[in-house]
Amino acid sequence: MTRCDSRPKLKLSPRVTPVAAALAAVVAIGAAVSGCSEQITVHGHQFRQTDIQAVQPGMSQEQVKSTLGTPATTAVIGSGDAYYYISSTMAQTSFMLPDEKDRQVVAVYFNQGGTVEQVANYGLKDGKVFDFISRKTPAPGARDEGIVKSLFRNLGKKTNIFGDG
């Protein structure tokens, strides 16, 4: 009995050059490291300090919109309105859940006449909501304390596409 193999035979070079081996190692290490590196994603309004400083008391609501854009949310506070511009920075490593690293809320308060009364730039400092413009925390019972705290309530909580974390 004779066995016949009709498949073509490939000839491989018995030597791999040092350059090819080094290149393969670099590619393999690069692929492994890039899979573990942290990916940063920024959502919402991104401000420069000059954007926030451009909003001055006395400006109309339309002037604020043309300077900062459309607010993420609005509210009626006391006898005036408030615009809230929200920004968050998320970090994610490979297939892990995203982790929110920072959140910034710029609040523009308007008086009854519809002009800017105050601007606040809220963030977290030592775990507390803090206004980086006035250098104060919102006072208990302040006109929008509940709204501002609720905008920071879930900071740092990890959730997946199913809503659980």
Secondary structure as the mmCIF struct_conf table of DSSP 4:
data_model
#
loop_
_struct_conf.conf_type_id
_struct_conf.id
_struct_conf.beg_label_comp_id
_struct_conf.beg_label_asym_id
_struct_conf.beg_label_seq_id
_struct_conf.end_label_comp_id
_struct_conf.end_label_asym_id
_struct_conf.end_label_seq_id
BEND BEND1 ARG A 7 ARG A 7
HELX_LH_PP_P HELX_LH_PP_P1 PRO A 8 SER A 13
BEND BEND2 PRO A 14 PRO A 14
HELX_RH_AL_P HELX_RH_AL_P1 PRO A 18 CYS A 36
BEND BEND3 SER A 37 SER A 37
STRN STRN1 GLU A 38 GLY A 44
HELX_RH_AL_P HELX_RH_AL_P2 GLN A 49 ALA A 54
TURN_TY1_P TURN_TY1_P1 PRO A 57 GLY A 58
STRN STRN2 SER A 60 SER A 60
HELX_RH_AL_P HELX_RH_AL_P3 GLN A 61 LEU A 68
BEND BEND4 THR A 70 THR A 70
BEND BEND5 ALA A 72 ALA A 72
STRN STRN3 THR A 73 ILE A 77
TURN_TY1_P TURN_TY1_P2 GLY A 78 SER A 79
STRN STRN4 GLY A 80 THR A 93
TURN_TY1_P TURN_TY1_P3 SER A 94 PHE A 95
BEND BEND6 MET A 96 MET A 96
HELX_LH_PP_P HELX_LH_PP_P2 LEU A 97 PRO A 98
STRN STRN5 ASP A 99 PHE A 110
TURN_TY1_P TURN_TY1_P4 GLN A 112 GLY A 113
BEND BEND7 GLY A 114 GLY A 114
STRN STRN6 THR A 115 THR A 115
STRN STRN7 VAL A 116 LYS A 125
TURN_TY1_P TURN_TY1_P5 ASP A 126 GLY A 127
STRN STRN8 LYS A 128 ASP A 131
TURN_TY1_P TURN_TY1_P6 PHE A 132 ARG A 135
STRN STRN9 LYS A 136 LYS A 136
HELX_LH_PP_P HELX_LH_PP_P3 THR A 137 ALA A 139
TURN_TY1_P TURN_TY1_P7 PRO A 140 GLY A 141
TURN_TY1_P TURN_TY1_P8 ARG A 143 ASP A 144
HELX_RH_AL_P HELX_RH_AL_P4 GLU A 145 PHE A 152
TURN_TY1_P TURN_TY1_P9 ARG A 153 GLY A 156
TURN_TY1_P TURN_TY1_P10 ILE A 161 PHE A 162
BEND BEND8 GLY A 163 GLY A 163
#
